Amino acid sequence: MVLNILNGQAMYDYYKQTDFLKGERMLPFNEAMCYGSTCKDLFSHEFVEIRAKVHHVTAEQYTEHTLKPLEPLVNKEFDQIALWFDEDMFCQINLLTILAWLDSVDYKEAVDIHIVGDRFEPVSCFTVVAEGYLAIYNQVLIEKTMPEAEIQPDILKKGIELYLNYLQDNSELIRYINEHREVPAEELVVALITKFRVYGLGDTQYFEIIKATRWEHR
């Protein structure tokens, strides 16, 4: 049985509504791993506590929203894995997290990665083996360093490069926020979502980034 992991509830709802995967089993990964702290032990109690704080919810709420849909994955109720993610930074860091978990449980089979466009239509496909992705996850999300090892596919490498830079003072994103200090946050969020589609961030992340940036530069 193929287990299809989709980047988020919106894609899940769309694929379910359109029966795009012809009744195959699907589950959403409802996370934004490119924002906030994390830990090495994926989907553990510590992971839940950390990520719940990032999202300003209780551990119970986080478990219900994010971990419960992942139960078929965690319980290994599959013969084959297919991952469906957008090419932006947001989705690629989520993709890295799933690959890292598969590596952590020593999953050795081939994994199909489908990259999708703005309307969730497939635009490219890659096949990888999950070995090595846990080390990449630890270097990128814990140590905040660029791995020396080769990163495949290239679109994931690009997402990692964007992730490691986007909150730096000299990033195009932070510079733009600082250059528009007089613009109301609500208006600026709309502009950021439109202008910086490569990051794939949503209004929740942008409001927090604006707040943090303006607080630092008072």
FIZABA-720664 format. One record per residue: x, y, z of N, C-alpha, C, CB in turn. Coordinates in steps of 0.2 Angstrom, whole numbers, padded with zeros to 4 digits, always signed. Each point is the difference from the previous one (the first is absolute). Glycine has a CB too. Layout:
N
XYZXYZXYZXYZ ...
***
This chain:
218
+0004-0006+0000-0004+0006+0000+0004+0006+0000-0009-0006+0006 +0008+0011-0010+0003+0006-0001-0003+0005+0006+0003-0002-0013 +0001+0005+0017-0002+0006+0004+0003+0006-0003+0000-0008+0010 -0005+0013-0011+0002+0006-0003+0000+0005+0005-0005-0003-0011 +0010+0007+0012+0001+0005+0005+0000+0007-0003+0006-0008+0008 -0011+0012-0006-0001+0006-0004+0002+0006+0005-0009-0005-0007 +0012+0010+0004+0002+0006+0004-0006+0004+0002+0011+0000-0006 -0015-0002+0011-0005+0004+0003-0007-0001-0002+0009+0008+0000 -0013-0005+0004-0007-0002+0000-0004+0002-0007+0000+0001+0013 +0003+0005-0015-0003+0003-0007+0001-0005-0005+0002+0012+0004 +0004-0015-0005+0001-0005-0005-0004-0006+0001+0011+0005-0002 -0011-0007+0008-0004-0006+0002-0008+0001-0002+0008-0003+0009 -0010+0009-0007-0008+0001-0002-0001+0000-0007-0001+0006+0011 +0006-0003-0015-0001+0001-0007+0001-0007-0004+0004+0011+0001 +0000-0015+0001+0001-0007-0003-0006-0004+0002+0013+0001+0001 -0015+0000+0005-0006-0004+0002-0006+0002-0004+0005-0002+0012 -0006+0008-0013-0006+0003-0003+0000-0002-0008+0000+0009+0008 +0006-0009-0011+0001-0002-0007+0001-0007-0001+0004+0012-0002 -0003-0016+0007+0002-0007+0000+0006-0001-0005-0012-0003+0002 +0017+0008-0001+0006+0000-0004+0004-0006+0000+0000+0012+0001 +0000-0015+0005+0004-0006+0001-0004-0007-0001+0008+0007+0007 -0014-0006-0009-0004-0006-0002-0001-0005+0006+0004+0001-0011 -0006+0002+0017-0001-0004+0006+0006-0002+0004-0010-0003-0006 +0016+0004+0004+0006-0002+0003+0000+0004+0007+0006-0002-0011 -0003-0001+0016+0001+0002+0007+0004+0007+0000-0002-0012+0005 -0001+0017-0002+0004+0006+0001+0000+0002+0007-0003+0003-0012 +0008+0001+0014+0000+0004+0006+0003+0006-0001+0000-0011+0007 -0002+0017-0003+0004+0006+0000+0005+0001+0005-0011+0005-0005 +0016-0002+0003+0005+0002+0005-0001+0008+0002+0009-0009-0004 -0013+0010+0009-0002+0006+0002+0006+0004+0005-0012-0004-0001 +0017+0006-0002+0005+0003+0003+0003+0006-0004+0003-0011+0006 +0002+0015-0002+0003+0005-0004+0007+0000+0003-0010+0007-0001 +0014-0013+0000+0006-0001+0003+0006+0005-0002-0003-0012+0000 +0002+0016-0005+0004+0006-0001+0000+0005+0005-0001-0003-0012 -0003+0003+0017-0001+0005+0005+0000-0002+0007-0007+0007-0009 +0011-0004+0013+0000-0002+0007+0005-0006+0001-0011+0004+0001 +0012-0006+0006+0005-0005+0002-0003-0007-0001+0004+0008+0008 +0001-0013-0008-0002-0007+0000+0005-0004+0004-0005+0002-0012 +0005-0008+0011+0005-0004+0004+0001-0006-0005-0004+0003+0012 +0009-0007-0010+0003-0006-0004-0005-0006+0000+0011+0004+0003 -0015-0005+0003-0004-0006+0000-0007+0002-0003+0006-0004+0011 -0007+0003-0017-0006+0002-0004-0006-0004+0003+0007+0002-0010 -0012+0002+0011-0007-0002+0002+0000-0003+0007-0002-0002-0012 +0007+0003+0016+0001-0002+0007-0004+0005+0004+0011-0005-0002 -0012+0003+0009-0003+0005+0005+0004+0007+0000-0004-0010+0007 +0010+0010-0008+0004+0006+0000-0002+0004-0006+0010-0005+0007 -0010+0002-0013-0002+0003-0006-0007+0003+0001+0007-0008-0007 -0011+0005+0009-0007+0002+0001+0000+0006+0004-0005-0011-0001 +0008+0011+0007+0000+0006+0005+0004+0006-0004+0000-0008+0010 +0005+0007-0013+0003+0006-0004-0004+0003-0005+0011-0006+0002 -0014+0001-0006-0003+0003-0006-0007+0003+0002+0006-0009-0007 -0009+0006+0012-0006+0003+0003+0001+0007+0002-0004-0011+0004 +0010+0013-0001+0001+0006+0002+0001+0005-0006+0006-0005+0011 -0002+0002-0016+0001+0004-0006-0007+0003-0003+0010-0007-0002 -0015+0002+0002-0006+0002-0003-0005+0003+0005+0002-0010-0008 +0000+0011+0014-0005+0003+0006-0006-0004+0001+0004+0011-0004 -0003-0018+0004-0006-0004+0002+0003-0005+0005-0005+0000-0012 +0000-0004+0015+0002-0005+0005+0003-0006-0003-0009+0004+0007 +0012-0008-0003+0003-0006-0003-0006-0005-0003+0010+0001+0008 -0015-0001-0004-0006-0004-0002-0003+0003-0007-0003-0002+0012 +0003+0008-0013-0003+0003-0006+0005-0002-0006-0006+0010+0006 +0013-0009-0004+0005-0002-0006-0001-0007-0002+0008+0009+0005 -0008-0013+0000-0001-0007-0001-0006-0002-0004+0006-0002+0011 -0012+0005-0010-0006-0001-0004+0001+0002-0007-0007+0001+0011 +0010+0005-0012+0000+0004-0006+0006-0003-0005-0005+0010+0006 +0011-0012-0003+0005-0002-0004+0002-0007+0001+0004+0012+0001 -0004-0015+0005+0003-0007+0001-0006-0005-0002+0009+0004+0009 -0015-0002-0007-0005-0005-0001-0001-0002-0007-0006+0004+0010 +0006+0001-0015+0000-0002-0007+0006-0004-0002-0006+0010-0002 +0012-0010+0005+0006-0004-0002+0000-0007+0003+0006+0011-0001 -0011-0013+0004+0000-0007+0004+0001-0005-0005-0007+0004+0008 +0004-0004-0014+0002-0006-0005+0007+0000-0002-0012+0001-0004 +0015+0005+0004+0008+0000-0002+0004-0002+0006-0002+0010-0007 +0000-0008+0013+0004-0002+0006-0001-0007+0002-0001+0012+0004 -0005-0014-0006-0001-0008+0002+0002-0004-0006-0010+0004+0007 +0013-0001-0012+0003-0004-0006-0006-0004-0004+0011+0000+0006 -0017+0003-0007-0005-0003-0003+0000+0001-0007-0007+0001+0010 +0013-0003-0014+0001+0001-0007+0005-0004-0002-0003+0012+0001 +0003-0013-0008+0005-0004-0004+0004+0005-0004-0007-0010+0000 +0005+0015-0001+0003+0005-0005-0002+0007+0002+0001-0008-0009 +0004+0013+0009-0001+0007+0002+0000+0004-0006+0005-0002+0011 -0009+0007-0012+0000+0005-0005-0001+0007+0004-0004-0008-0009 +0008+0013+0007+0000+0006+0004-0002+0006-0006+0009-0004+0009 -0014+0008-0007-0002+0005-0004+0001+0007+0003-0009-0008-0005 +0014+0012+0002+0002+0006+0003+0001+0005-0005+0005-0006+0010 -0007+0012-0008+0002+0006-0005+0007+0001+0000-0011+0006+0003 +0014-0001-0007+0007+0001-0001+0002+0005+0005+0000-0004-0012 -0004+0008+0015+0002+0006+0004+0004-0003+0007-0010+0007-0005 +0013-0002+0008+0004-0002+0006-0004-0003+0005+0007+0010-0002 -0013-0007+0004-0005-0003+0005-0001-0007-0001-0006+0011+0000 +0004-0013-0006-0001-0007-0002+0006-0005+0000-0010+0004-0007 +0016-0001+0005+0006-0004-0001+0002-0002+0007+0003+0006-0011 -0003-0001+0016+0002-0002+0007-0005-0005+0003+0006+0012+0001 -0012-0012-0003-0005-0005+0003+0002-0007-0003-0009+0009+0001 +0011-0008-0008+0002-0006-0003+0006-0003+0003-0005+0004-0011 +0010+0000+0012+0006-0002+0004-0001-0004+0006+0006+0009-0005 -0011-0006+0009-0002-0003+0006-0003-0007+0000-0002+0011+0004 -0002-0012-0009-0003-0007-0001+0006-0005-0003-0012+0005-0003 +0016-0003-0001+0005-0004-0002+0005-0002+0006-0001+0006-0012 +0002-0001+0016+0004-0001+0006-0003-0005+0005+0004+0012-0001 -0011-0012+0001-0003-0005+0005+0001-0007-0004-0008+0009+0005 +0007-0009-0011+0000-0007-0003+0008-0002+0001-0009+0003-0009 +0013+0001+0008+0007-0002+0001+0001-0002+0008+0004+0008-0009 -0007-0005+0013+0001-0002+0008-0003-0006+0001-0001+0012+0003 -0004-0015-0007-0003-0006+0002+0003-0006-0005-0011+0006+0004 +0016-0004-0008+0004-0004-0004-0004-0003-0006+0007-0003+0010 -0011+0008-0013-0004-0002-0006+0005+0000-0006-0011+0005+0005 +0011-0011-0008+0005-0001-0005-0003+0000-0007+0006-0007+0008 -0013+0007-0009-0003+0000-0007+0001+0006-0003-0008-0009+0004 +0007+0009-0011-0001+0006-0004-0006+0005+0002+0006-0006-0009 -0004+0012+0009-0006+0005+0002-0001+0004-0006+0003+0000+0012 -0009+0001-0014-0002+0004-0006-0001+0007+0002-0005-0010-0006 +0008+0015+0004-0001+0007+0001-0004+0004-0006+0010+0000+0009 -0016+0002-0008-0003+0004-0005+0000+0007+0002-0008-0010-0003 +0011+0014-0001+0000+0007+0000-0007+0003-0003+0013+0001+0001 -0017+0003+0002-0006+0003-0003+0001+0007+0000-0007-0009+0005 +0002+0012-0010+0000+0007-0001-0005+0003+0004+0003-0002-0011 -0005+0009+0009-0004+0004+0004-0007-0003+0001+0006+0009-0004 -0009-0013+0000-0006-0003+0000+0000-0008+0002-0004+0009-0008 +0010-0011+0011+0001-0006+0002+0001-0005-0006-0007+0002+0010 +0008+0000-0016+0001-0004-0005+0007-0003+0000-0009+0006-0007 +0011-0012+0005+0007-0002+0000+0004+0003-0006-0004-0011+0005 +0010+0013-0003+0004+0003-0005+0007-0004-0001-0005+0011+0003 +0007-0015+0002+0006-0004-0001-0001-0006+0005+0007+0010-0004 -0003-0015+0003+0001-0005+0005+0007-0003+0001-0012-0003-0003 +0014+0001+0009+0006-0002+0001-0001-0007+0005+0006+0012-0001 -0001-0016+0000+0000-0006+0005+0007+0000+0004-0008-0006-0008 +0007+0006+0014+0006+0000+0005-0001-0006+0005+0002+0013-0001 +0004-0014+0004+0000-0005+0006+0001+0005+0006+0004-0010-0007 -0007+0009+0013+0000+0005+0005+0006+0000+0004-0012-0002+0001 +0017-0002-0002+0006-0001+0003+0004+0007+0000+0001-0013-0002 +0001+0015+0008+0004+0007+0000-0004+0006+0001+0008-0006-0008 -0014+0005+0008-0004+0007+0001-0001+0002+0007-0006-0003-0010 +0007-0002+0015-0001+0002+0007+0007+0004+0002-0007-0011+0002 +0012+0009-0005+0006+0004+0001-0001+0007-0003+0008-0010+0000 -0011+0011-0006-0001+0006-0003-0005+0004+0004+0003-0005-0011 -0008+0002+0014-0005+0003+0004+0004+0003+0006-0010-0007-0004 +0014+0003+0007+0003+0003+0006+0005+0005-0001-0001-0011+0005 +0004+0011-0010+0005+0006-0002-0004+0006-0002+0008-0008-0004 -0013+0007+0001-0004+0006-0003-0005+0003+0006+0001-0005-0012 -0005+0001+0015-0005+0003+0004+0003+0000+0007-0009-0005-0007 +0014+0001+0009+0002+0001+0007+0006+0004+0000-0004-0011+0003 +0009+0010-0007+0007+0003+0000+0000+0006-0004+0005-0011+0002 -0010+0012-0007-0001+0006-0004+0006+0001-0005-0007+0005+0009 +0010-0011-0011+0006+0000-0005-0002-0003-0006+0008+0000+0010 -0005+0001-0015-0001-0003-0007+0004-0006+0000-0002+0011-0006 -0001-0017+0004+0003-0006+0000+0006+0000-0006-0011-0006+0005 +0016+0002-0003+0005-0001-0005-0002-0005-0005+0009+0004+0008 -0013-0009-0006-0002-0006-0004-0005+0003-0005+0001-0008+0010 -0001+0004-0016-0004+0001-0005-0007+0000+0002+0009-0005-0008 -0013+0009+0005-0007+0001+0002-0004-0001-0006+0002+0007+0009 -0007-0013-0009-0004-0001-0006-0007+0000+0003+0009-0007-0006 -0014+0009+0002+0001+0003-0007+0002+0008+0001-0008-0008-0005 +0010+0011-0001+0003+0006+0001-0005+0005+0003+0007-0002-0010 -0013+0001+0009-0005+0005+0002+0000+0000+0008-0007-0002-0011 +0008-0004+0014+0001+0000+0007+0006+0004+0002-0005-0011+0001 +0011+0011-0004+0006+0003+0001-0002+0008+0000+0007-0009-0005 -0011+0011+0000-0002+0007-0001-0004+0002+0006+0001-0001-0012 -0006-0003+0014-0004+0002+0006+0004+0000+0006-0009-0006-0005 +0014+0002+0006+0005+0000+0006+0004+0007+0000+0000-0013+0000 +0002+0015-0006+0004+0006+0000-0004+0006+0002+0007-0005-0009 -0013+0005+0006-0005+0005+0002-0001+0000+0008-0006+0000-0012 +0004-0005+0014-0001-0001+0007+0005+0003+0005-0007-0010-0003 +0014+0008+0001+0005+0002+0004+0002+0008+0000+0004-0012-0002 -0007+0015-0003+0001+0007-0001-0006+0005+0002+0008-0004-0009 -0014+0001+0008-0006+0005+0000-0001+0004+0006-0005-0008-0008 +0008+0006+0014-0001+0004+0006+0006+0004+0002-0008-0008+0004 +0013+0008-0009+0006+0004+0001-0001+0007-0001+0007-0010-0003 -0004+0015+0006-0001+0007-0001+0001+0002-0007+0004+0002+0012 +0000-0005-0016+0002+0002-0006-0004-0004-0006+0011+0003+0004 -0016-0007-0002-0004-0003-0004-0005+0005-0004+0001-0011+0007 -0003+0009-0013-0005+0004-0004-0006+0001+0004+0005-0003-0010 -0007-0002+0014-0007+0001+0004+0001+0005+0005-0002-0012-0003 +0007+0011+0007+0001+0004+0006+0001+0007-0002+0004-0009+0007 +0000+0010-0012+0001+0007-0003-0006+0003-0002+0011-0003-0004 -0015-0001+0000-0007+0003-0002-0004+0002+0006+0001-0007-0010 -0001+0003+0015-0004+0002+0006+0002+0007+0003-0002-0013+0002 +0009+0013-0001+0003+0006+0003-0001+0006-0005+0009-0007+0006 -0009+0006-0012-0001+0006-0005-0007+0002+0000+0009-0004-0007 -0014+0000+0010-0007+0002+0000-0003+0000+0007-0001-0005-0011 +0005+0009+0016-0002+0000+0007-0006+0004+0001+0012-0001+0003 -0014+0005-0007-0006+0004+0001-0006-0003-0003+0007+0010+0000 -0006-0015-0003-0006-0004-0003-0004-0004+0005+0006+0000-0011 -0012+0000+0012-0004-0004+0005+0002-0007-0001-0009+0009+0001 +0009-0013+0004+0002-0007+0000-0004-0004-0005+0004+0001+0012 -0011+0000-0011-0005-0003-0004+0001+0001-0008-0008+0001+0010 +0010+0005-0011+0001+0002-0007+0007-0003-0003-0007+0010+0002 +0012-0010+0003+0006-0003-0002+0000-0007-0001+0006+0009+0007 -0010-0013-0003+0000-0007-0001-0003-0002-0007-0002-0001+0013 -0003+0005-0015-0002-0002-0007+0005+0001-0005-0011+0004+0004 +0015+0002-0003+0005+0001-0005+0006-0005+0000-0003+0012+0001 +0004-0014+0005+0006-0006+0001-0002-0006-0003+0003+0005+0010 -0010-0007-0009-0002-0006-0003+0000+0000-0008-0007-0002+0010 +0005+0008-0012+0000+0001-0008+0007+0000-0003-0011+0006+0002 +0016-0002+0002+0006+0001-0003+0005-0006+0001-0002+0012+0002 +0002-0015+0003+0005-0005+0002-0003-0007+0000+0006+0008+0007 -0009-0010-0012-0004-0007-0001+0005-0005+0001-0008+0005-0008 +0015-0004+0006+0005-0006+0001+0000-0002+0007+0007+0005-0010 -0009-0001+0015+0001-0003+0007-0006-0004+0002+0007+0010+0002 -0013-0008-0005-0006-0004+0001-0003+0001+0007+0004-0008-0007 -0002+0013+0011-0002+0002+0006-0007+0002+0000+0012+0003+0004 -0016-0004+0002-0007+0003+0000+0000+0006+0005-0004-0012-0002 -0002+0014+0003-0001+0006+0004+0002+0000+0007-0009+0003-0008 +0008-0009+0011+0002-0001+0007+0008+0001+0001-0010-0008+0001 +0014+0004-0006+0007+0001+0001+0002+0007-0001+0001-0011-0004 -0004+0015-0001+0002+0006-0002-0002+0005+0005-0001-0002-0012 -0004+0002+0016-0002+0004+0005+0005-0001+0006-0012-0001-0003 +0014-0005+0004+0005-0001+0006+0007+0003-0003-0006-0010+0004 +0008+0009-0010+0006+0003-0002+0000+0007+0000+0002-0010-0007 -0007+0013+0005-0001+0008+0000+0001+0002+0007-0007+0000-0010 +0003-0003+0015+0000+0002+0007+0007+0000+0003-0012-0004+0001 +0016-0002-0003+0006-0001+0003+0005+0005-0003-0002-0012+0002 +0002+0013-0009+0005+0005-0003-0001+0007+0003+0000-0008-0010 -0007+0010+0010-0001+0007+0002+0002+0001+0008-0009+0001-0009 +0008-0007+0013+0002+0001+0007+0008+0001+0001-0010-0007+0003 +0013+0003-0007+0008+0000+0000+0002+0007-0002+0001-0012-0003 -0004+0015-0002+0002+0006-0003-0003+0007+0003+0003-0007-0010 -0006+0006+0016-0004+0006+0002+0005+0006+0001-0008-0008+0006 
***
